[in-house]
Amino acid sequence: MTRHSGARCGDELCRETRQAVLTYAGRVPTPEDLEREHTLATAVARLEALRVRDSLATTRDELEADGVLPGPGAFRDALSAAEALELLALTEVVARKAGYGRQLTVRSARAAGASWSEIGQALGSTKQSAWEGHQRWLEAAEESASRRRQLEARESAPLGDEQ
């Protein structure tokens, strides 16, 4: 899967993302699929484009309430099921990427001499909550790295040496 260029991702339904949605062999792309494909900026741009289309779409009920009989093309602005599911997955991607960036910034703030009280205040929480959240992130990162190392070791082991 190719990474988005980021240029004008919100325009014209983002042709790159539309094509990407179609290349998952008929299945819904997962947050993991989209996370590899998007930077935070392109994920936010695509999410915003879909969110705006979704919020401005006219539904059948709205047309019927206005006395308009829906005809062909009446729902052209509405999201397809695939796009709605992509929007949902993108919200998770953005949350993950923002959370990762937040923890990297906590680490930078500590390295620059900020106290846990100051970090907690900047996050709108207590120093204990800020510290505990960062510790959970560090533990999860170490666990992930450990799993990755184990997987790499298994993949590089000669056949017959699998454990």
N, C-alpha and C positions, 0 to 999 in steps of 0.2 A: 504494500500500500504506500502511495506517495504522500509526503507531507504537503499540506496546503501552502501555497505561496503567501497567503495572507492578504494579497492585493484584492481589494473590493470583494471580499468573501460574502458580504451581505447582498450584493447585487445579483439580479436575475437568478434567484434561487441557488446561487453558488453552484455553478455547473460541476465543479470538481467534487463537491460533496454529494450532489445528486448522483453523479456517476459512481461515487464510492458506495452509496447506499445500495445501488444496484449490483455491486460486485461481491456482495456477501452471500452468494449462492442462494438467493431467495430467503435468507434469514434476516432477522432484525440485527443491526449492528449493536454490539454490546459497548458499554462504556470503555472496556479495555481496547476494543477495536478503534474506537474514536479517539481515545487518549493517545495512542501511538500515532495517529494521523494528524492531530491538531496540536498547535501551540495554544497557550491560554488565549492569546489575542484572536486567533482564528476560530477557536471554539466559542468565544463570547460573541464574535461577529455573526457566526452562523446561528447561534442560539437566539440572538436579538432579531435577526431577519425572520426566523421562523416564529418567534414569539409575537412580533408585530403583525405578521400575516395572520396568525391565529387569532389575535385580539381584534383584528379588523374584519375578519371573515363574516359573511352573512350566512346565517343558518336557514334551513327550510322553515322552521317555526317563525323566524323573524319575517321572512318573505310572505308567508301565509297570513301572519298578523297584519301585514300592510296591504293585504288583499291582492298580492301578486302571485300569480300561478308560476311556480318555478319551471323554467324550461331548460333546454340544453345550455350548458355553460353558466348557469346561475350560481354554481358553487365553485367557480374556478379559483377563487381566492382562499377557499378552505384548505386546510392541510389534509393530505392523504393520511391514511393510517400509518404508512411507513414514515412519513415526515413527523407525525405526532410522536411516534416512538423514538425517532431520532432526536427530537426536541427533548424528550424525557431523558434519554441517555446523555445528551449534551449537558443537561443540568447537573448530572452526576460528575461528568468530566470536569466541568468548571469548578464545582465544589472541591473535587480532589486536587486539581492543579492549584487552586487558590490556597487550600489548606497546606499543601507542600510548600508553596511560596511563603506562607505565613511562618511556618516553622524554620525555614531558612533565614528569614528576617529576624526571628527570635535569636537564632544562633549568632547572626551578625550583630545584633544589639548587645548581646552578652559579650562578644569579642571586643566591642567598642567601649565596654565598661558600664553598660546600663545595669541597674540592679533589677532583681526580680520584682520588686515593688513597682518600679518604673515600667517594666514590661507589662505587668498585670494591669496597671493604669492605662497604658496605651491600648491594651486589648479589651478594656472595659471589664476586667475581672480582678480577682485577688492575686497576690503574688504566689500563693500556694496553688491556685488553679492554673496559673500560667506555667509554673514549674512542673506540675503533674502532667499537664497536657504535653509539654515538651518531652518529658521523660517517656510518656507512652509512645510518642512519635519516634523517639530514638530507639526504643525497644522494638517497635514494629519494623523500623528500617533495618535493624540488625537481624531480626528474624527473616526478613525478606532476602537480605544478602546471604544469609546462611542457606536458605532454600535454594537460591540461585547457584551458590557454590556446589551444593550437593548434586543438583541437576547437571551442572557442567562436568562434574567428576564422573557421573554415570555415563554421560554422553561421550566422554573421551576415553572411557575404559574399554579395553579390547573385548570383543565378543567372548562370552563364556566367563568373564570376570565380574559379571553383574552381581550385585548384592541384594 
